[in-house]
């Protein structure tokens, strides 16, 4: 148990469990930390990641790095950043994007894909494609939301409300989905889709 904090995300890498936590606001500032635990759940250390934002939403591993998004900054404003944590040196970098409300993450062919969507107001539908080597950013804007996304078999699947849109990831600039799939609601009032992930055959 971690007292007086909200754990928003967990990720396991190289025998270490990383916990993204948001603490109680103080004087209008909400601090966020990355806690590190060994396999016996002994606390190894913590790193202040407040400069990246709070309420970390999504985290993905890539080589020696953990990339993560935050729902808001420490003053509860929408962010346009992605955190980049080096698991070897314990150092932190910030990737600044041109669009706000960075939400979901995926990595494909040397690029970091970032969806942009306001979960509260349910508006937006953008994507940033960040080249991890050149640091070049390409921006796309869709006519539907970008709540979740997953990449598999050279296709990117985008969840928007109760519909999944499928795009050719190698021709994403075409902005035309290959197809869209309606997802049946479990009931008419209280159900919602909270996540999406891929499974290898």
C-alpha positions in Angstrom: 0.0 0.0 0.0 1.2 3.5 -0.9 -0.6 6.0 1.4 -2.1 9.3 0.2 -1.4 8.8 -3.5 -3.3 7.8 -6.6 -1.6 5.1 -8.7 -2.5 5.8 -12.3 -0.3 3.3 -14.1 2.1 0.4 -13.6 4.7 -1.0 -16.0 7.3 -3.8 -15.5 10.8 -3.5 -17.0 14.1 -5.3 -16.3 13.0 -6.8 -13.0 11.7 -3.5 -11.8 8.1 -2.4 -11.3 7.5 1.3 -12.1 4.4 2.9 -10.5 3.2 6.3 -11.7 1.6 8.1 -8.7 -0.1 11.4 -8.2 0.0 13.0 -4.7 -2.5 15.2 -3.0 -2.5 18.8 -4.3 -0.6 21.4 -2.2 -1.2 25.2 -2.8 -2.8 24.5 -6.2 0.1 22.3 -7.4 -0.4 18.5 -7.9 2.9 16.6 -7.7 3.6 13.4 -9.6 6.3 10.8 -9.0 7.6 7.6 -10.6 8.2 5.0 -7.9 10.5 2.0 -8.5 10.1 -1.4 -6.8 12.1 -4.6 -7.0 10.4 -8.0 -7.4 9.8 -8.2 -3.6 8.0 -4.9 -3.8 10.8 -3.1 -1.9 11.0 0.6 -2.8 14.2 1.3 -4.7 13.6 5.0 -5.2 11.4 7.7 -6.6 11.7 10.4 -9.2 9.7 13.6 -9.4 8.1 13.7 -12.8 5.8 16.7 -12.1 7.3 18.7 -14.9 5.8 16.2 -17.3 2.3 16.5 -15.7 0.1 14.4 -13.4 -2.3 11.5 -13.7 -0.2 9.6 -16.1 -2.5 7.8 -18.6 -0.5 5.6 -20.8 3.0 4.2 -20.6 4.9 2.1 -23.2 8.4 0.5 -23.2 10.9 0.9 -26.0 14.5 -0.2 -25.6 15.9 1.5 -22.5 13.1 4.0 -22.3 9.6 4.3 -20.9 7.4 6.8 -22.7 4.3 8.2 -20.9 1.5 10.7 -21.3 -0.2 12.8 -18.6 -3.8 13.9 -18.5 -2.9 17.4 -17.1 0.0 19.5 -15.9 0.6 20.2 -12.2 -2.0 23.1 -12.4 -4.7 20.9 -14.0 -4.2 22.3 -17.6 -4.1 20.0 -20.6 -0.6 19.0 -21.7 1.2 18.8 -25.0 4.0 16.6 -23.7 5.3 13.0 -23.6 7.7 12.0 -20.8 10.7 9.9 -21.8 12.3 8.1 -18.9 15.7 6.4 -19.3 15.6 3.2 -17.2 19.4 2.9 -17.2 20.4 6.4 -16.2 17.2 7.3 -14.3 17.1 10.5 -16.3 14.0 12.3 -17.6 13.4 14.1 -20.9 10.3 15.8 -22.2 9.0 15.6 -25.8 7.0 18.7 -26.7 4.2 18.2 -29.3 2.2 20.8 -31.2 -1.2 19.3 -30.2 -2.6 19.2 -26.7 -4.4 16.4 -24.8 -1.8 13.8 -25.5 -3.5 10.5 -24.6 -2.6 7.1 -26.0 0.8 5.9 -27.2 2.2 3.3 -29.6 5.6 2.6 -31.2 6.0 1.4 -34.8 9.0 1.4 -37.2 11.1 3.9 -35.2 8.2 6.3 -34.6 6.2 7.2 -31.5 2.4 7.5 -32.3 0.5 9.8 -29.9 -3.3 10.2 -30.0 -4.8 13.5 -28.9 -8.3 13.6 -27.4 -10.1 15.4 -24.5 -11.7 12.6 -22.5 -13.8 15.0 -20.4 -15.3 17.1 -23.2 -15.0 14.3 -25.7 -13.6 16.5 -28.4 -10.5 16.3 -30.6 -9.2 13.6 -32.8 -5.5 14.3 -33.6 -2.4 12.2 -34.0 1.3 13.1 -33.7 3.9 10.9 -35.3 7.3 11.6 -33.7 10.4 10.2 -35.3 12.5 8.9 -32.4 15.8 9.5 -34.3 15.3 12.7 -36.2 12.7 14.2 -33.7 10.6 15.3 -36.7 6.8 15.6 -35.9 4.0 14.9 -38.4 0.5 16.0 -37.4 -2.8 14.5 -38.5 -6.4 15.4 -37.7 -9.3 13.0 -38.0 -13.0 13.5 -38.2 -13.6 11.1 -35.2 -12.2 10.8 -31.7 -8.9 9.1 -30.7 -9.7 7.5 -27.3 -7.5 4.4 -27.8 -5.3 3.0 -30.5 -3.4 -0.2 -31.3 -1.0 -1.2 -34.1 -0.9 -4.7 -35.6 -0.1 -6.2 -39.0 0.7 -2.8 -40.5 -2.7 -1.5 -39.5 -3.6 1.0 -36.8 -6.9 0.5 -35.0 -8.5 3.6 -33.5 -11.2 3.4 -30.9 -13.8 6.3 -31.0 -16.8 5.9 -28.7 -18.5 2.7 -29.9 -16.6 2.4 -33.3 -13.2 1.1 -34.3 -11.6 2.7 -37.4 -8.9 0.7 -39.3 -6.2 2.5 -41.2 -3.2 1.4 -43.3 -0.3 2.7 -41.1 2.0 3.0 -44.1 -0.5 5.3 -45.8 -1.9 7.2 -42.8 -1.6 10.5 -44.6 -4.4 9.3 -46.9 -6.8 9.9 -43.9 -9.2 7.4 -45.3 -10.0 4.3 -43.1 -9.9 0.9 -44.7 -13.0 0.1 -42.8 -14.9 0.8 -39.6 -16.4 -1.6 -37.1 -19.4 -0.9 -34.9 -19.1 -2.3 -31.3 -22.3 -3.4 -29.7 -23.1 -1.8 -26.3 -23.7 -4.2 -23.4 -26.5 -1.9 -22.3 -27.9 1.4 -23.4 -26.9 3.6 -20.5 -24.1 2.5 -18.2 -21.5 0.6 -20.3 -18.4 2.1 -22.0 -15.3 0.9 -23.7 -12.3 1.5 -21.4 -9.4 0.0 -23.4 -8.1 -1.9 -26.3 -5.1 -4.1 -26.8 -3.7 -6.6 -29.3 -3.0 -10.3 -28.9 -0.6 -12.3 -31.0 -2.1 -15.5 -32.6 
